[in-house]
Amino acid sequence: MKAVIPAGGLGTRGKPFTDYCPKAMIPIDGRPIIDHVIRYICKFSSISEIIIVCEFDSFGKQIINYFEGKENLIGKKIRFIEDKKGGTGGALLQCQDLLRNESCFLIWYTDNLCAIDLDDMYKKFEFLGIGMQENHALGMIVTRSRRYEETGRVLIKRRNTDNIYTIQSFIEKPVINLEYPEALGIYLFSQKIFDVLLQYVNSNTSQSFDLSADILAATRPDLQSMLYSYDIDNSQKEWIDVESPTSIYRNAKRIKTILKQMNAVRDQAMMD
């Protein structure tokens, strides 16, 4: 399957760094985050090609120039599609012609780091959707059911008066169980997603739309078009959304763990 890497966007959470450099080029351990992501993805046998969607302006050219001549080193073909500022939904729709012959394909936003076993995810998605008599799978969304908090939490015993409470205990940066699993910005989609995208475009005048807020949040899966969750908690894998250089500094220990997990999975994929 092919992998689509959306690398456009304004990167507002990464300012002021993203005033001079695209978010995808935020450095981690001496290499841009998009480099870590693509090198990881390309080690899996299920991946055939990388499609990077980015602007073709001076910012996007930083990404294009970085990967120039690296195809042999990475081991997979890299293709660039111009992001015409149609939002994340529009960016995916621009890739339709290149993905037309794919039974399914990967979407991985560049600010996500996680050691997901893509071959395993691909096999399970194929079994659920394409292994049946009729392909009924719309997509599979990577999720987690627990989250590491960056601030301390308190257990309140009772209220004394107005906004004053009695604290029973203080918990420093706990791991909390989420009532609703959190989507992590990594997806597998079948061709059915383009039917949903085109239906939205035909019924809306907006030139820009969001894959999560406008498409997935408004989609009501049925027996002919199912969405599935691929949860990482059972595999004990860490995940992080790299918002900015500040977040890298603040989460240095976790990022080191994730990169170690990614390297371990990547090495195993190469052996297989």
C-alpha positions in Angstrom: 0.0 0.0 0.0 1.0 3.6 -0.5 1.5 6.0 2.4 0.3 9.6 2.3 2.1 12.1 4.5 0.2 15.4 4.9 3.0 18.0 5.5 1.2 21.3 4.8 -0.7 23.4 7.3 0.2 26.6 9.1 1.8 24.9 12.2 0.3 27.5 14.5 1.2 25.5 17.6 4.9 25.5 16.6 5.3 29.3 16.4 7.7 31.1 16.3 9.7 28.1 14.8 7.2 27.6 12.1 7.5 31.3 11.0 10.7 30.2 9.4 10.4 26.4 8.9 7.6 24.0 8.2 6.4 21.9 11.2 7.5 18.7 9.5 11.1 20.0 9.6 11.2 20.4 13.4 14.5 18.6 14.4 14.7 15.6 16.7 18.1 14.0 17.4 19.6 15.9 14.5 16.9 14.9 11.9 13.6 16.4 11.0 10.5 14.7 12.4 9.3 13.9 8.9 12.5 12.0 8.3 12.0 9.9 11.4 8.4 9.1 10.3 9.3 8.2 6.7 12.3 6.1 7.5 10.2 4.2 10.0 7.3 3.6 7.6 9.5 2.6 4.7 11.0 -0.4 6.6 7.6 -2.3 6.4 7.0 -4.7 3.6 3.4 -3.5 3.2 4.5 0.0 2.2 5.2 0.5 -1.6 5.5 4.3 -2.0 5.5 7.6 -0.1 3.3 10.5 -1.1 4.2 13.8 0.6 1.5 16.5 0.3 3.1 19.9 0.9 3.1 23.5 -0.4 5.4 24.2 -3.3 6.4 27.6 -1.8 9.6 28.3 0.0 8.5 26.4 3.1 7.5 23.3 1.1 10.7 23.4 -0.9 12.6 22.8 2.4 10.9 19.4 2.6 11.3 18.7 -1.1 15.0 19.7 -1.1 15.7 17.6 2.0 14.5 14.4 0.4 16.1 15.1 -3.0 18.4 12.2 -3.8 17.4 10.1 -0.7 15.1 7.6 -2.4 17.9 5.0 -2.6 18.8 5.5 1.0 15.2 5.3 2.2 14.4 2.4 -0.1 11.0 3.5 -1.4 9.8 5.9 -4.1 8.9 9.4 -2.8 6.4 11.5 -4.7 5.3 15.1 -4.0 1.8 16.5 -4.4 1.2 20.2 -4.1 -1.0 21.1 -1.1 -3.4 23.7 -2.5 -4.6 24.8 0.9 -7.8 22.7 0.8 -7.4 21.5 4.4 -6.5 18.0 5.4 -9.6 16.6 3.6 -8.7 18.5 0.4 -5.1 17.3 0.6 -6.3 13.7 0.7 -8.7 14.2 -2.2 -5.8 15.6 -4.3 -4.1 12.2 -4.0 -7.1 10.2 -5.4 -5.6 9.6 -8.8 -2.4 8.2 -7.3 -4.3 6.0 -4.9 -7.0 4.7 -7.4 -5.5 1.2 -7.7 -4.9 0.8 -3.9 -7.2 -1.5 -1.9 -6.2 0.6 1.1 -3.6 3.2 2.0 -2.0 4.8 5.0 -2.4 8.4 6.2 0.3 9.5 8.8 0.5 13.1 9.9 4.0 14.2 10.3 3.7 15.4 13.9 3.0 11.9 15.2 5.7 9.5 16.6 4.7 5.9 17.5 6.1 2.5 16.9 3.0 1.0 15.3 3.5 -2.4 13.6 2.1 -1.3 10.2 2.3 -4.8 8.7 0.1 -6.1 11.5 -2.3 -3.2 11.1 -2.5 -3.8 7.4 -3.2 -7.5 7.7 -6.0 -6.9 10.2 -7.6 -4.2 8.1 -7.4 -6.5 5.0 -9.1 -9.3 7.0 -11.9 -7.0 8.3 -12.6 -5.2 5.1 -11.2 -6.9 2.0 -11.1 -10.5 3.2 -14.9 -10.6 3.2 -17.1 -11.2 0.2 -17.7 -7.5 0.0 -15.4 -4.7 1.1 -17.3 -2.9 3.9 -14.4 -1.3 5.7 -14.2 2.5 5.4 -11.1 2.9 7.6 -9.1 2.0 10.7 -8.0 4.7 13.1 -5.1 4.3 15.5 -6.2 5.1 19.0 -5.1 4.9 22.6 -7.3 4.5 25.7 -4.8 5.9 28.3 -3.0 9.2 28.4 0.0 10.5 30.3 -0.9 13.8 31.9 1.6 16.7 31.9 0.2 18.2 35.1 -0.5 16.9 38.6 -4.1 16.0 39.5 -5.9 16.2 42.9 -8.6 14.1 44.4 -11.2 16.3 46.1 -12.9 15.1 49.2 -15.6 17.8 49.7 -16.2 21.5 49.2 -15.8 23.9 52.1 -17.3 27.0 50.6 -17.6 28.6 47.2 -14.4 27.7 45.2 -12.5 26.2 48.2 -12.2 22.4 48.3 -10.5 19.9 50.6 -7.9 17.9 48.8 -7.7 14.2 49.8 -4.7 13.3 47.7 -2.3 14.8 45.1 -1.2 12.7 42.1 1.8 13.8 40.1 1.4 13.4 36.4 -0.8 10.3 36.4 -1.7 8.0 33.6 -5.5 8.3 33.2 -8.0 6.0 31.5 -9.9 7.8 28.8 -13.7 7.5 28.7 -13.4 7.8 24.9 -10.3 6.5 23.1 -8.2 9.2 21.6 -7.5 9.3 17.8 -3.8 9.6 17.1 -3.6 11.0 13.6 -2.7 7.7 11.8 -5.2 6.0 9.6 -5.8 3.3 7.1 -8.5 4.0 4.5 -10.2 2.0 1.7 -11.4 3.6 -1.5 -14.7 4.3 0.2 -13.2 7.4 1.9 -13.2 9.1 -1.5 -16.9 8.6 -1.9 -17.4 10.4 1.4 -15.0 13.2 0.5 -16.7 13.8 -2.9 -20.1 13.8 -1.3 -19.0 16.5 1.1 -17.4 18.6 -1.7 -20.6 18.3 -3.8 -22.8 19.5 -0.9 -20.6 22.3 0.5 -19.3 25.5 -0.8 -16.2 25.6 1.4 -12.9 25.4 -0.4 -11.2 24.0 2.6 -12.3 21.1 4.9 -10.9 19.0 7.7 -10.6 15.2 7.5 -11.4 14.8 11.2 -13.9 17.6 12.0 -15.8 17.8 8.7 -15.6 14.2 7.4 -15.0 11.6 10.2 -16.9 13.4 12.8 -19.9 13.7 10.5 -19.7 10.1 9.2 -22.2 7.6 10.6 -20.8 4.2 9.7 -23.2 1.4 8.8 -22.9 -2.2 7.8 -21.6 -1.3 4.4 -19.1 1.3 5.6 -17.5 0.5 8.9 -14.8 2.3 10.9 -12.5 0.4 13.1 -10.1 1.2 16.0 -6.5 -0.1 16.2 -5.6 0.6 19.8 -1.9 0.7 20.8 -2.4 0.2 24.6 -2.2 -3.6 24.3 1.2 -3.3 22.6 2.5 -1.0 25.3 3.6 1.5 22.7 4.1 5.2 23.5 2.8 8.0 21.3 3.4 11.7 21.1 2.1 14.6 19.0 5.2 16.8 18.5 3.7 20.3 18.6 6.9 22.4 18.8 10.5 22.4 19.8 9.3 23.3 23.3 7.2 20.1 23.5 10.3 18.1 22.4 12.3 19.6 25.3 9.4 19.0 27.7 8.9 15.4 26.7 12.5 14.5 26.0 12.4 11.3 28.0 9.2 10.0 26.3 10.4 10.9 22.9 13.6 8.9 23.6 11.5 5.9 24.6 9.4 6.2 21.4 12.4 6.5 19.1 13.9 3.4 20.8 10.6 1.5 20.3 10.5 2.6 16.6 14.0 1.5 16.0 13.3 -1.9 17.6 10.2 -2.5 15.5 12.0 -1.2 12.4 14.9 -3.6 12.9 12.5 -6.5 13.3 10.6 -5.5 10.2 13.9 -5.5 8.2 14.7 -9.0 9.6 11.2 -10.3 8.5 
